[in-house]
Amino acid sequence: MKRIAVVGFSHETNTFALEQNDQPDAQVSLGAEVLERAHPKSYIGGFGEGSRRPDVQLVPIADVNPVHGGLIHRDVFEHYERLILDGLRAARPLDGVFFALHGAMAVEAPYTDAEACLIRAVRDLLGETLPIVATYDFHAIYTDWEVSALVPVPLNTNPHIDAWERGVEAGEILLRMLDGEIRPVSRRVYVPIIGPNIGQSTWSHDAAEEQRLPMARLDQLRAELERTPGVINLTLQGGYGYADTPDTGMCVIATTDSDPGLAARLSAELARALWESRHEIRTVRPILSLDEGVRAAMARPDGPIVLVDLGDDPYSACPADSPVVLESLLRHGAQDCALTIRDPEVVRAALAVGVGATLNMEVGARFDRRFYKPLAVSGRVKSLDDGAYTIMGPSHGGWGRDVNRASFRTAHVGPRAVLRIGEGVDVIFSQDVTGIERDFFKSAGISLESKQIIVVKSNQAHRASFAPVVAGIIDLDTPGACTVNYASLPYQYLRRPIYPVDLEMTWEP
């Protein structure tokens, strides 16, 4: 019987976010819970499918998901690293390990590349030859040592819809390693490009638009090169610009069967094509100023139009409490709008007065006042609910481009209150987080078809859900901890020069 440990440790860290992980309060599954709680279409669910064989026993260890988006403190990381190492130590003997990682985890020094530190500790415990495979997010960050110490199987899609497929692939690769069929070797080429995420879409619901997307064309090249004999996996990674590490940036990783030369050649070829597309990636989707974007949406004869609050994306660890788009909409006299702001104080006040009552209070900026201030409004409480709803897809982090019952999952954003402000401006105030799917709005009683403008706090993730049903999407240059103006962020470890902070730089793979 082949015994394979299953471990998850996933976090996308925005180094510049205020809500840090300074306590060991992560969501943790231990032992059998790791498999029992895993969504069947997740990385872990896919790995279970790909490694399913009578002679294979999965040994679940731990699945750790820190709950705050900001930096992970050193002692917190060490706590969970010990938890994982103790579990692996107790589970020996093991024939292999599967990791479900994100890849953009940032921890206080000296752990500036947390995943590599974790893998190094596992190697020290279990040895240099034990087969290890790991799934990664499209926005992962890597070191050369890390990709040589295991077999990386990252997402290929953005918005992300292939988690299950990559889990299946990881399972199949690990079994082939255990059977002695392949000896994978991986090579990475770091490409000095930092974002922007909105230009990194690899697919679209609209076939014509997809052909215009530079990353979609690069992904087609990636898939073609991946069919080269001897190639196990070839991936193009978007990186994550808000995790401040020396390796922050894009990269290409090639994994071959015992052929490091082939891995180096293919990764360099794809990296060169990526670099040559850098200007198009940066400009393929224009970014408008706040007021310019609001006026453009109001002037459209069709609808609904989605306005994207790029700077306050909760899925890039922002608090989602910015009221700047609401202020602009009200100042311009916009009507028939729906938007969302995280503000537990408004929710508590609305619960106290009830549906139909009027609230006069400041909203927004409850968590972060570095970039914006609270906004005084008067609004009628339109509805109240508990913030539990079902994401029915298609969705970022889901599986497939279409609605698929197998990918349905529940979401809990905490109690919500919908306030009607001005002429048809409906604001969903939530306690814990804001949603990026149309199901979030529909479950709060917002009919998308009746709105001219819908505002989402996002960067890329909303496109999977909204693109098929709206008339247009306008990206806004808004303030926040995930601003697209990377040069304004106080990096300590970012490698320079890097495009587009350094627009005139040259580079060769």
Buried (B, 14 or more C-beta within 10 A) or exposed (E): EBBBBBBBBBBBBBBBBBBBBBEBEBEBBEEEEBBEEBBBBBBBBBBBBBBEEEEBEBBBBBBBBBEBBBBBBBEBBBBBBEBBBEBBEEBEEBBBBBBBBBBBBBBBEEBBBBBBBBBBBBBEBBEEEBBBBBBBBBBBBBBBEBBBBBBBBBBBBBBBBBBBBBBBBBBBBBBBBBEEEBEBBBBBBBBBBBBBBBBBBBBBBEEEBBEBBBBBBBBEBBEEBBEBEEBBBBBBBBBBBBBBBBBBBBBBBBBBBEBEEBBBBBBBBBBBBBBEBBEBBBEBBEBBEBEBBBBBBBEBEEBBBBBBBBBBBBBBBBBBBBBBBBBBBBEEEBBBBBBBBBBBBBBEBBBEEEEEEEBEBBBBBBBBEEBBEBBEBEBBBBBBBEBEBEBBBBBBBBBBBEEBEEBBBEBEBBBBBBBBBBEBBBBBBBBBBBBBBBBBBEBBBBEBEEBBBBBBBBBBBBBBBBBBEBEBBBBBBBBBBBBBEBEEBEBEBBBEEBBBBBEEEEBEB
